[in-house]
Amino acid sequence: MNRQFYDNEREIDLAEQKTLHNREKKIVAARSITFIAAVGSFAIGWDTHTNYCYIIAALLAMIFIRLMNYHDELKRRKRFLKSRMTVVNSYIARARGTWRKRSNDGSIYLKNNRPQDVDLHIFGEGSIFQYICAARTKRGRDLLAAAFNPEPPDFNEIRNRQRGVAEILQRPRLSLDLEAYARLMPNNHDTSELIVSVEEELPPLGKIYMLRFIMPIILIASCVLALYGIIAYEFSPLFVMLISLVIAIVALPAVNELLAPLKIISKELRLYRAIFERLESTNFSSKRLSAIREILTDEVSAAQKLKELSLLVDAANARHNPLFFILGNGLFLADFFLVVAFMKWRVDAAKHLRTWLDAFAEVEVLISLASIGQTRTTYCFPTFYEDEEPHLTVEGLTSLLVADAKGVPNDVELKAGTTIITGANMSGKTTWIRTLAAAVIVAYSGAPVCAKSFAVSRLAVLTSIRVNDDISQGVSTFYAELLRIKSMIEYTEKNLPMLACIDEIFKGTNVNDRVIGAKEAIRRLTNDRSITLVTTHDFQLCDMVSENTHISNAHFEEYYVDNEIKFDFKLRKGRTHTTNAKYLLRMAGILPPE
C-alpha cells in the first residue's frame, strides 16, 4: 500500500476543509450585510419615492441570491470532502487491519446451498466482501457479490475485468472521488423503482396541453388590449389568469401522475451527474472502462441529460410552493410545460437510464476489487492455465483477512491428487486451506490476490470446513459433513476439474469409524480431475501415500521457546510427528502441570 499517498490526500483534504470553513464564515457575513442593505434600500425608496433606491435594492437582491448559491456550493464541497476523508480513512484502516468496523458485510448474500460462502469467509462478519466492498448502490453490491462464484468463469472475461481493475489501481484519485460521491448517497441506494417508473410506456398527451401556448398568448393579447384601453385593464388579464389557474387545478391529478417519477429522484441525481462527468471526461485505456465511458457518451451524454433532469426536478419541487404554483400556472401554465419537457426527456434519455446506472455499478465493482491492491504491499494479478488438467501454483500467498504485517507467506504447487495435511492444534492447517480456496475464488472475480504470483486452471471450489448441524431438519454435524463430501464425490463423477477442501475429515464420529470412512473418501476423491486437500489429526491417514502415488503428505510445525509454544505457520512437505493437545490443555488449566 502507498500509505504516503493516502496520508497526503488526507492532509490536502483537511487543508481545503479549513479554507472552506473560513470562506464560509465570510460568505455568511457578506450575505447578512447584503440582505440588510437590500431591505434598507427598498425601505428608503418606499419612503422617499426614489427610483434609484429600488434599483440598488434589486442589485443587492441579485448579489444576495448569488451569495446564497455560492454558499450552497461551499456546503456541497464540504460534504464531499468529509465523505472523501471517510473513504481515505477506510483504506488506511484496511491496511492497519481495523477494517472489521465497516458496516456492510454482505450477509444478505449468504446462500444455504453454497457452504463455500461461510467456509471461506466470502460473506458475513469479517469476510472478504466486508473488506473490499466499495459499492454504495444495491446494484453495485449485487454485481460484486455475483463476482464471487465458486464455479470457474470465462477466463477471457476475467482478463478483461483484470485490466479494468489494474487501470483503477493506476488512478487512485479517480477511485477516491467516485467512491466519495457514492458515499453521499443513502446506504444500499436502490434505483430500481426509478428505472421501472421511467421505463413505463408513456401515455399519449391530450390536446389540453396545447393550452400551454394558447393561454399565455391570450393573456399577452389581453394585456395589450387593456394597455390601449380597448378592454378593461382591471378585469380581463386577471380573468385570463384565473381561467389558466382553474385549468391547472383541474388537470392537477393527471399532471401529478405524469410527474410521479420525479418524486423518487432526490439529491442522488446531482451525485450521479458528478460521477458521470468524471467518467466522461477521463480517457481510459482498458477495454472495460472504455466500454463504460462509451455507454455514458453514446448517442447522448449521461451527464448532460442528468443536468437537464435536475432542472426538471428543481421545477417539480418548486411547484409545491403555493406562490410559485399560482403565479407559474396563472401566467404560463407552467405545469403543462413541465409535463411536456419531462415527457421529452423520457423519450430522449429514459431508454439509456438503466444502462447508465448499470455502468456505474460495474465501476463500483472495479473499485472494490482494486481495493486489494490499494491496501496491500504484496499482491499480483493471477494468470490462468488454459489446459484442462487441474493445476494451482502459488508463491508467497497470504490471507487477505490477516493484517499485512502479520501474514505468513506460503508457496505450493498442486496438480491432480490429494494432499493430507497434519499438524498440531493452532498450527495453521485450517487457515491455509481456507486461504488457498478463497484466493481461487477471488482470482476468478478479476481481483488481485495477496501473493507474489498465482496461477490457476479451471476448478470448481467445494468445501467442508465449517460444518454445523441442522436441528430443524434433524441433521447432525456428522451427517451434514457426510452430505458435503458426498457432493464432492458426485462432482468427480461429472469428470469436471475440482478443488476440494476438507477440514478435520469426519471429526464428528469415533476414531475407528472416522479413519475407515476418511480412507474410503480420500480414495474416491483422488483422481486425475481433482485437487483435494484434507486436514486431519489421524496419522493413520498419512500411511495412504504408500498405496497411491497421487496422495502426498504436508504439515505445519510448532516449536517451543522457554517452555512456550510457538508457530511459524509455514507449510512443509511430509507428515508431522508432534502433537500439542496436552500442552494446550495444561495452558488452559484443564490438566494439572507436569
C-alpha positions as CSV (number, residue, x, y, z in Angstrom):
1,M,0.0,0.0,0.0
2,N,1.2,3.5,-0.8
3,R,0.5,4.8,2.7
4,Q,2.1,8.1,1.9
5,F,-0.3,8.8,-0.9
6,Y,-3.3,8.4,1.4
7,D,-1.7,10.4,4.2
8,N,-1.0,13.2,1.7
9,E,-4.6,13.1,0.4
10,R,-5.9,13.3,3.9
11,E,-3.7,16.4,4.7
12,I,-4.8,18.0,1.4
13,D,-8.5,17.5,2.2
14,L,-8.0,18.8,5.8
15,A,-6.4,21.9,4.5
16,E,-9.1,22.5,2.0
17,Q,-11.8,22.0,4.7
18,K,-10.1,24.6,6.8
19,T,-10.0,27.0,3.9
20,L,-13.7,26.4,3.0
21,H,-14.7,26.9,6.7
22,N,-13.0,30.3,6.8
23,R,-14.5,31.3,3.4
24,E,-18.0,30.1,4.6
25,K,-17.8,32.5,7.6
26,K,-17.1,35.4,5.3
27,I,-19.9,34.4,2.9
28,V,-22.4,34.2,5.8
29,A,-21.4,37.7,6.9
30,A,-21.5,39.1,3.4
31,R,-24.9,37.6,2.8
32,S,-26.3,39.0,6.0
33,I,-25.0,42.5,5.2
34,T,-26.3,42.3,1.7
35,F,-29.7,41.3,2.8
36,I,-29.9,44.1,5.4
37,A,-28.7,46.6,2.8
38,A,-31.2,45.4,0.2
39,V,-34.1,45.7,2.7
40,G,-32.9,49.1,3.8
41,S,-32.6,50.4,0.2
42,F,-36.1,49.2,-0.6
43,A,-37.4,50.9,2.6
44,I,-35.7,54.2,1.7
45,G,-37.1,54.1,-1.8
46,W,-40.6,53.4,-0.5
47,D,-40.4,56.3,2.0
48,T,-38.8,58.8,-0.4
49,H,-40.3,57.6,-3.7
50,T,-36.7,57.5,-5.1
51,N,-36.4,55.1,-8.0
52,Y,-32.7,54.6,-7.9
53,C,-33.1,53.1,-4.4
54,Y,-35.3,50.4,-5.9
55,I,-32.6,49.8,-8.5
56,I,-29.9,49.5,-5.8
57,A,-32.2,47.2,-3.8
58,A,-32.7,45.0,-6.9
59,L,-29.0,44.8,-7.5
60,L,-28.3,43.9,-3.9
61,A,-31.0,41.2,-4.0
62,M,-29.3,39.7,-7.1
63,I,-26.0,39.7,-5.2
64,F,-27.7,38.1,-2.2
65,I,-29.1,35.3,-4.4
66,R,-25.7,34.8,-5.9
67,L,-24.1,34.6,-2.4
68,M,-26.7,32.1,-1.4
69,N,-25.9,29.9,-4.4
70,Y,-22.2,30.2,-3.7
71,H,-22.8,29.2,-0.1
72,D,-24.7,26.2,-1.2
73,E,-21.8,25.2,-3.5
74,L,-19.4,25.6,-0.5
75,K,-21.6,23.3,1.6
76,R,-21.7,20.7,-1.1
77,R,-18.0,20.8,-1.4
78,K,-17.6,20.5,2.3
79,R,-19.9,17.4,2.4
80,F,-17.9,15.9,-0.5
81,L,-14.6,16.5,1.3
82,K,-16.0,14.9,4.5
83,S,-17.1,11.9,2.5
84,R,-13.7,11.7,0.7
85,M,-11.8,11.7,4.1
86,T,-14.1,8.9,5.2
87,V,-13.0,6.9,2.1
88,V,-9.4,7.7,2.7
89,N,-9.6,6.6,6.3
90,S,-11.3,3.4,5.3
91,Y,-8.3,2.5,3.0
92,I,-5.9,3.2,5.9
93,A,-8.0,1.2,8.3
94,R,-7.9,-1.8,6.0
95,A,-4.1,-1.6,5.8
96,R,-3.9,-1.4,9.5
97,G,-6.2,-4.4,10.0
98,T,-9.0,-2.4,11.7
99,W,-11.5,-2.8,8.8
100,R,-14.0,-5.1,10.7
101,K,-15.8,-2.0,11.8
102,R,-17.0,-1.5,8.3
103,S,-20.8,-1.7,8.2
104,N,-21.6,-3.8,5.1
105,D,-20.5,-7.4,5.5
106,G,-22.7,-8.9,2.7
107,S,-24.5,-11.3,5.0
108,I,-27.6,-10.9,2.8
109,Y,-25.8,-12.8,0.0
110,L,-25.1,-15.9,2.1
111,K,-26.8,-19.0,0.5
112,N,-27.8,-22.1,2.3
113,N,-26.9,-24.2,-0.8
114,R,-23.4,-22.7,-1.1
115,P,-21.4,-23.6,2.0
116,Q,-18.3,-22.0,0.5
117,D,-19.7,-18.6,1.4
118,V,-19.3,-19.3,5.1
119,D,-16.4,-21.8,4.9
120,L,-14.1,-19.3,3.1
121,H,-15.4,-16.1,4.7
122,I,-16.7,-14.8,1.4
123,F,-19.7,-13.1,3.0
124,G,-20.6,-12.3,6.6
125,E,-18.8,-10.7,9.5
126,G,-15.1,-10.5,9.0
127,S,-15.5,-11.5,5.4
128,I,-13.7,-10.8,2.1
129,F,-16.8,-8.9,0.9
130,Q,-16.7,-6.7,4.0
131,Y,-13.0,-6.0,3.4
132,I,-13.3,-4.9,-0.2
133,C,-16.8,-3.6,-0.8
134,A,-16.7,0.0,-2.0
135,A,-20.2,-0.2,-3.6
136,R,-22.8,2.1,-2.2
137,T,-25.6,1.2,-4.6
138,K,-27.6,-2.0,-4.3
139,R,-26.9,-2.8,-7.9
140,G,-23.2,-2.4,-7.4
141,R,-23.3,-4.7,-4.3
142,D,-25.3,-7.3,-6.2
143,L,-22.8,-7.4,-9.0
144,L,-19.9,-7.6,-6.6
145,A,-21.5,-10.5,-4.8
146,A,-22.1,-12.3,-8.1
147,A,-18.4,-11.9,-8.9
148,F,-17.5,-14.3,-6.1
149,N,-18.6,-17.6,-7.6
150,P,-17.1,-21.0,-6.7
151,E,-17.7,-22.1,-10.3
152,P,-14.9,-21.3,-12.8
153,P,-15.8,-18.4,-15.1
154,D,-14.8,-17.5,-18.7
155,F,-11.1,-16.6,-18.4
156,N,-11.3,-14.1,-21.3
157,E,-14.0,-12.2,-19.4
158,I,-11.9,-12.2,-16.2
159,R,-8.8,-11.0,-18.0
160,N,-10.9,-8.1,-19.4
161,R,-12.0,-7.3,-15.9
162,Q,-8.5,-7.6,-14.5
163,R,-7.3,-4.9,-17.0
164,G,-10.1,-2.6,-15.8
165,V,-9.1,-3.2,-12.1
166,A,-5.4,-2.6,-13.0
167,E,-6.3,0.8,-14.5
168,I,-8.3,1.8,-11.5
169,L,-5.2,1.0,-9.4
170,Q,-3.3,3.4,-11.6
171,R,-5.9,6.2,-10.9
172,P,-6.3,6.2,-7.1
173,R,-7.6,9.8,-7.0
174,L,-10.3,8.9,-9.5
175,S,-11.5,6.0,-7.5
176,L,-11.4,8.1,-4.3
177,D,-13.5,10.8,-5.8
178,L,-16.1,8.3,-7.3
179,E,-16.4,6.4,-4.0
180,A,-16.7,9.7,-2.1
181,Y,-19.6,10.9,-4.3
182,A,-21.3,7.5,-4.0
183,R,-20.9,7.6,-0.2
184,L,-23.1,10.7,-0.1
185,M,-26.0,8.5,-1.4
186,P,-28.2,6.6,1.0
187,N,-26.7,3.3,2.1
188,N,-27.6,0.5,-0.3
189,H,-29.2,3.0,-2.7
190,D,-31.7,1.3,-4.9
191,T,-32.6,2.8,-8.3
192,S,-34.9,0.0,-9.5
193,E,-38.1,1.9,-8.6
194,L,-36.9,4.9,-10.5
195,I,-35.9,2.9,-13.5
196,V,-39.2,1.0,-13.7
197,S,-41.2,4.2,-13.4
198,V,-39.2,6.0,-16.1
199,E,-39.3,3.0,-18.4
200,E,-43.1,2.6,-18.3
201,E,-44.9,3.2,-21.5
202,L,-45.8,6.9,-22.0
203,P,-49.5,7.7,-22.2
204,P,-50.4,10.0,-25.1
205,L,-50.7,13.6,-24.1
206,G,-54.2,15.1,-24.6
207,K,-54.9,18.1,-26.7
208,I,-55.4,20.0,-23.5
209,Y,-51.6,20.5,-23.3
210,M,-51.8,22.8,-26.3
211,L,-53.3,25.3,-23.9
212,R,-49.7,25.9,-22.7
213,F,-49.2,28.1,-25.8
214,I,-52.8,29.3,-26.2
215,M,-53.4,30.7,-22.7
216,P,-50.2,32.8,-22.5
217,I,-50.9,34.3,-25.9
218,I,-54.4,35.2,-24.8
219,L,-53.0,36.7,-21.6
220,I,-50.5,38.8,-23.6
221,A,-53.2,39.9,-26.0
222,S,-55.5,40.9,-23.2
223,C,-52.7,43.0,-21.6
224,V,-52.0,44.7,-24.9
225,L,-55.7,45.5,-25.4
226,A,-56.0,46.7,-21.9
227,L,-53.0,48.9,-22.3
228,Y,-54.7,50.6,-25.3
229,G,-57.9,50.9,-23.4
230,I,-59.8,48.6,-25.7
231,I,-60.8,46.4,-22.7
232,A,-60.9,46.9,-19.0
233,Y,-57.4,46.6,-17.6
234,E,-58.6,45.7,-14.1
235,F,-60.6,42.8,-15.3
236,S,-59.6,41.0,-18.5
237,P,-55.9,40.0,-17.7
238,L,-56.9,38.8,-14.2
239,F,-59.8,36.9,-15.7
240,V,-57.5,35.1,-18.1
241,M,-55.0,34.3,-15.3
242,L,-57.9,32.9,-13.3
243,I,-59.0,30.6,-16.2
244,S,-55.4,29.4,-16.6
245,L,-55.2,28.6,-12.9
246,V,-58.6,26.7,-12.9
247,I,-57.3,24.7,-15.9
248,A,-54.1,23.8,-14.0
249,I,-56.1,22.8,-10.9
250,V,-58.5,20.6,-12.9
251,A,-55.5,18.9,-14.6
252,L,-53.6,18.5,-11.4
253,P,-54.2,14.8,-10.7
254,A,-53.2,13.9,-14.3
255,V,-50.1,16.1,-14.1
256,N,-49.1,14.7,-10.7
257,E,-49.3,11.1,-12.1
258,L,-47.1,12.0,-15.1
259,L,-44.5,13.7,-12.9
260,A,-44.6,11.0,-10.3
261,P,-41.1,9.6,-11.2
262,L,-39.6,13.0,-10.3
263,K,-40.6,12.5,-6.7
264,I,-38.4,9.5,-6.4
265,I,-35.3,11.5,-7.5
266,S,-33.7,13.4,-4.7
267,K,-30.1,14.6,-4.1
268,E,-28.7,11.5,-5.7
269,L,-29.4,13.0,-9.1
270,R,-26.7,15.6,-8.6
271,L,-24.3,13.0,-7.3
272,Y,-24.8,10.8,-10.4
273,R,-24.3,13.8,-12.6
274,A,-20.9,14.5,-10.9
275,I,-19.9,10.8,-11.2
276,F,-20.8,10.7,-14.9
277,E,-19.0,13.9,-15.6
278,R,-15.8,12.5,-14.1
279,L,-16.1,9.3,-16.1
280,E,-17.0,11.0,-19.3
281,S,-14.0,13.4,-19.0
282,T,-11.5,10.6,-18.4
283,N,-9.7,8.9,-21.2
284,F,-9.4,5.2,-20.3
285,S,-7.1,2.7,-21.9
286,S,-8.6,-0.6,-20.7
287,K,-11.4,-2.2,-22.8
288,R,-13.6,-2.5,-19.8
289,L,-13.5,1.1,-18.7
290,S,-13.5,2.4,-22.3
291,A,-16.7,0.5,-22.9
292,I,-18.3,2.1,-19.7
293,R,-17.3,5.5,-20.9
294,E,-18.8,4.8,-24.3
295,I,-22.1,3.8,-22.7
296,L,-22.2,7.1,-20.9
297,T,-21.5,9.1,-24.1
298,D,-23.2,7.1,-26.8
299,E,-26.0,9.0,-28.6
300,V,-26.5,11.3,-25.7
301,S,-24.3,12.4,-22.8
302,A,-25.4,10.9,-19.5
303,A,-24.1,13.9,-17.5
304,Q,-25.8,16.4,-19.8
305,K,-29.1,14.5,-19.7
306,L,-29.0,14.4,-15.9
307,K,-28.3,18.1,-15.8
308,E,-31.5,18.6,-17.8
309,L,-33.3,16.3,-15.5
310,S,-32.0,18.1,-12.4
311,L,-33.6,21.3,-13.7
312,L,-36.9,19.5,-14.1
313,V,-36.6,18.1,-10.6
314,D,-36.0,21.6,-9.2
315,A,-39.0,22.9,-11.1
316,A,-41.2,20.0,-9.9
317,N,-40.1,20.7,-6.3
318,A,-40.8,24.5,-6.7
319,R,-44.4,23.9,-7.9
320,H,-45.2,22.7,-4.4
321,N,-44.8,26.3,-3.2
322,P,-48.3,27.9,-3.4
323,L,-47.0,31.2,-4.7
324,F,-45.0,29.5,-7.5
325,F,-48.0,27.3,-8.4
326,I,-50.4,30.3,-8.6
327,L,-48.1,32.6,-10.5
328,G,-46.5,30.0,-12.7
329,N,-49.8,28.4,-13.8
330,G,-51.7,31.7,-13.8
331,L,-49.2,33.3,-16.2
332,F,-47.7,30.5,-18.2
333,L,-49.5,27.2,-17.3
334,A,-46.0,26.1,-16.0
335,D,-47.3,22.6,-15.1
336,F,-48.1,21.8,-18.7
337,F,-44.7,23.0,-19.9
338,L,-43.0,20.9,-17.2
339,V,-45.0,17.7,-18.2
340,V,-44.1,18.1,-21.9
341,A,-40.4,18.8,-21.0
342,F,-40.3,15.7,-18.8
343,M,-42.0,13.5,-21.4
344,K,-39.5,14.7,-24.0
345,W,-36.6,13.8,-21.6
346,R,-38.0,10.4,-21.1
347,V,-38.2,9.8,-24.9
348,D,-34.6,11.0,-25.3
349,A,-32.9,9.5,-22.3
350,A,-35.1,7.0,-20.4
351,K,-34.0,4.1,-22.7
352,H,-30.4,4.8,-21.6
353,L,-31.0,5.3,-17.8
354,R,-30.8,1.6,-16.9
355,T,-27.5,1.1,-18.8
356,W,-26.1,4.3,-17.3
357,L,-26.8,3.1,-13.8
358,D,-25.6,-0.4,-14.6
359,A,-22.4,1.1,-16.0
360,F,-21.7,2.9,-12.7
361,A,-22.5,-0.3,-10.8
362,E,-19.7,-2.0,-12.8
363,V,-17.4,0.8,-11.9
364,E,-18.2,0.2,-8.2
365,V,-17.2,-3.4,-8.7
366,L,-13.9,-2.5,-10.3
367,I,-13.1,0.0,-7.5
368,S,-14.0,-2.7,-4.9
369,L,-11.8,-5.3,-6.5
370,A,-9.0,-2.8,-6.8
371,S,-9.1,-2.1,-3.1
372,I,-7.0,-5.2,-2.5
373,G,-4.1,-3.7,-4.5
374,Q,-4.7,-0.3,-2.8
375,T,-4.3,-1.7,0.7
376,R,-1.7,-4.5,0.5
377,T,2.0,-4.3,0.0
378,T,2.2,-7.6,-1.8
379,Y,-0.3,-8.5,-4.5
380,C,-0.5,-9.8,-8.1
381,F,-3.0,-10.4,-10.8
382,P,-3.5,-14.1,-11.2
383,T,-2.7,-15.9,-14.5
384,F,-4.8,-18.8,-15.8
385,Y,-3.8,-22.2,-17.2
386,E,-5.8,-22.9,-20.3
387,D,-5.1,-26.7,-20.2
388,E,-7.8,-29.0,-18.8
389,E,-5.6,-30.6,-16.2
390,P,-6.1,-29.3,-12.6
391,H,-3.2,-27.0,-11.7
392,L,-2.6,-24.5,-9.0
393,T,0.8,-22.7,-8.5
394,V,1.2,-20.2,-5.7
395,E,4.2,-18.2,-4.4
396,G,4.1,-16.1,-1.2
397,L,0.3,-16.4,-0.6
398,T,-1.1,-14.7,2.5
399,S,-4.7,-14.2,3.7
400,L,-6.5,-11.1,2.8
401,L,-8.2,-11.2,6.2
402,V,-5.0,-11.1,8.2
403,A,-3.2,-7.8,8.6
404,D,-0.4,-7.3,6.1
405,A,2.3,-7.2,8.7
406,K,1.1,-10.4,10.3
407,G,0.6,-12.6,7.2
408,V,2.9,-15.5,6.8
409,P,3.5,-16.3,3.1
410,N,3.4,-19.9,1.8
411,D,4.3,-21.5,-1.6
412,V,2.7,-24.5,-3.1
413,E,2.2,-26.2,-6.5
414,L,-0.7,-28.6,-6.7
415,K,-1.8,-30.9,-9.5
416,A,-4.4,-33.7,-9.6
417,G,-4.2,-35.7,-6.4
418,T,-4.8,-35.5,-2.6
419,T,-2.6,-33.7,0.0
420,I,-3.1,-34.9,3.6
421,I,-2.2,-32.0,5.9
422,T,-1.3,-32.7,9.5
423,G,-0.1,-30.5,12.3
424,A,-0.6,-29.5,15.9
425,N,-3.6,-27.6,17.0
426,M,-3.5,-23.9,16.1
427,S,-0.5,-24.5,13.7
428,G,-2.4,-23.1,10.7
429,K,-3.9,-26.1,8.8
430,T,-7.5,-24.8,8.5
431,T,-6.3,-21.2,7.9
432,W,-4.1,-22.4,5.0
433,I,-6.7,-24.4,3.1
434,R,-9.2,-21.6,3.6
435,T,-6.8,-19.0,2.4
436,L,-5.9,-21.0,-0.7
437,A,-9.5,-21.8,-1.7
438,A,-10.7,-18.3,-1.0
439,A,-7.8,-16.9,-3.2
440,V,-9.0,-19.1,-6.1
441,I,-12.5,-17.5,-5.8
442,V,-11.0,-14.0,-5.5
443,A,-8.8,-14.7,-8.6
444,Y,-11.9,-15.8,-10.6
445,S,-13.6,-12.4,-9.7
446,G,-10.9,-10.5,-11.6
447,A,-9.3,-9.0,-8.4
448,P,-5.6,-9.2,-7.5
449,V,-4.7,-11.7,-4.8
450,C,-2.3,-11.4,-1.9
451,A,0.6,-13.3,-3.4
452,K,3.8,-12.8,-5.3
453,S,2.5,-15.0,-8.1
454,F,-0.7,-17.0,-8.6
455,A,-1.7,-19.3,-11.4
456,V,-4.8,-21.5,-11.5
457,S,-6.7,-23.6,-14.0
458,R,-10.4,-24.0,-14.2
459,L,-11.5,-25.5,-10.9
460,A,-14.9,-25.6,-9.1
461,V,-14.3,-24.9,-5.4
462,L,-16.1,-27.3,-3.0
463,T,-15.5,-27.2,0.8
464,S,-16.3,-28.9,4.0
465,I,-14.8,-26.7,6.7
466,R,-17.4,-25.1,9.0
467,V,-20.0,-27.8,9.2
468,N,-22.9,-27.3,11.6
469,D,-25.9,-29.4,12.5
470,D,-29.4,-28.5,11.5
471,I,-31.9,-29.3,14.3
472,S,-34.9,-28.2,12.2
473,Q,-34.0,-30.9,9.6
474,G,-32.8,-33.4,12.0
475,V,-29.3,-33.3,10.6
476,S,-26.3,-34.0,12.9
477,T,-22.9,-32.4,12.3
478,F,-21.5,-35.7,11.2
479,Y,-24.3,-36.3,8.7
480,A,-24.0,-32.7,7.4
481,E,-20.4,-33.4,6.7
482,L,-21.3,-36.7,5.0
483,L,-23.6,-34.8,2.7
484,R,-20.8,-32.3,1.9
485,I,-18.3,-35.0,1.0
486,K,-20.9,-36.9,-0.9
487,S,-21.5,-33.8,-3.1
488,M,-17.7,-33.7,-3.8
489,I,-17.7,-37.4,-4.9
490,E,-20.8,-36.8,-7.1
491,Y,-19.0,-33.9,-8.7
492,T,-16.0,-36.1,-9.6
493,E,-18.4,-38.4,-11.4
494,K,-19.1,-35.5,-13.8
495,N,-15.4,-35.6,-14.8
496,L,-15.1,-31.9,-14.2
497,P,-12.0,-30.3,-12.5
498,M,-12.4,-29.5,-8.8
499,L,-10.6,-28.1,-5.8
500,A,-11.9,-29.9,-2.7
501,C,-11.0,-28.7,0.8
502,I,-12.0,-30.8,3.8
503,D,-11.1,-29.8,7.3
504,E,-10.7,-32.4,10.1
505,I,-12.4,-35.1,8.0
506,F,-15.3,-36.9,9.8
507,K,-14.4,-35.3,13.1
508,G,-18.0,-35.9,14.3
509,T,-17.6,-39.6,14.9
510,N,-15.4,-42.1,16.7
511,V,-11.8,-42.6,15.7
512,N,-12.2,-46.1,14.3
513,D,-15.1,-45.2,12.0
514,R,-13.5,-41.9,11.2
515,V,-10.3,-43.4,9.8
516,I,-12.2,-46.1,7.8
517,G,-14.6,-43.5,6.3
518,A,-11.8,-41.0,5.7
519,K,-9.7,-43.5,3.8
520,E,-12.5,-44.5,1.6
521,A,-13.5,-40.9,0.9
522,I,-9.9,-40.0,0.1
523,R,-9.7,-42.9,-2.3
524,R,-12.8,-41.7,-4.1
525,L,-11.6,-38.1,-4.2
526,T,-8.1,-39.0,-5.5
527,N,-8.3,-38.8,-9.3
528,D,-6.9,-37.1,-12.3
529,R,-9.6,-34.3,-12.3
530,S,-9.4,-33.2,-8.6
531,I,-7.1,-31.3,-6.3
532,T,-8.1,-32.5,-2.8
533,L,-6.8,-31.0,0.5
534,V,-7.6,-32.9,3.7
535,T,-6.6,-31.8,7.2
536,T,-6.5,-34.3,10.0
537,H,-5.1,-35.4,13.3
538,D,-5.4,-39.0,12.4
539,F,-1.8,-40.0,11.5
540,Q,-3.1,-43.3,10.1
541,L,-4.3,-41.4,7.0
542,C,-0.7,-40.4,6.3
543,D,0.2,-44.0,5.5
544,M,-2.1,-43.8,2.4
545,V,0.9,-42.4,0.4
546,S,2.1,-46.0,0.1
547,E,-1.0,-47.1,-1.8
548,N,-1.3,-44.3,-4.3
549,T,1.4,-42.1,-5.8
550,H,-1.2,-39.3,-6.2
551,I,-1.5,-39.0,-2.4
552,S,1.1,-36.9,-0.6
553,N,1.6,-35.5,2.9
554,A,2.3,-32.0,4.1
555,H,2.3,-30.5,7.6
556,F,2.7,-27.5,9.9
557,E,5.0,-27.5,12.9
558,E,5.2,-25.9,16.3
559,Y,8.3,-25.3,18.4
560,Y,8.9,-24.2,22.0
561,V,10.9,-21.3,23.4
562,D,11.3,-21.1,27.2
563,N,8.5,-23.7,27.6
564,E,6.1,-21.6,25.5
565,I,4.6,-22.9,22.3
566,K,5.3,-21.1,19.0
567,F,4.2,-21.5,15.4
568,D,5.8,-20.3,12.2
569,F,2.7,-21.2,10.1
570,K,4.9,-22.5,7.2
571,L,3.7,-25.4,5.1
572,R,6.3,-28.2,4.8
573,K,6.4,-31.5,2.9
574,G,5.8,-34.8,4.7
575,R,3.8,-35.7,7.8
576,T,4.1,-34.2,11.3
577,H,5.2,-36.3,14.3
578,T,4.2,-33.9,17.1
579,T,1.1,-33.0,19.0
580,N,0.3,-30.2,21.4
581,A,-3.1,-31.0,22.8
582,K,-1.8,-31.9,26.3
583,Y,0.2,-28.7,26.4
584,L,-2.8,-26.6,25.4
585,L,-4.9,-28.4,28.0
586,R,-2.4,-27.6,30.7
587,M,-2.1,-24.0,29.5
588,A,-5.9,-23.7,29.8
589,G,-5.8,-25.1,33.3
590,I,-7.8,-28.3,32.5
591,L,-4.9,-30.7,33.0
592,P,-2.6,-30.2,36.0
593,P,1.1,-29.2,35.3
594,E,3.6,-32.0,35.0
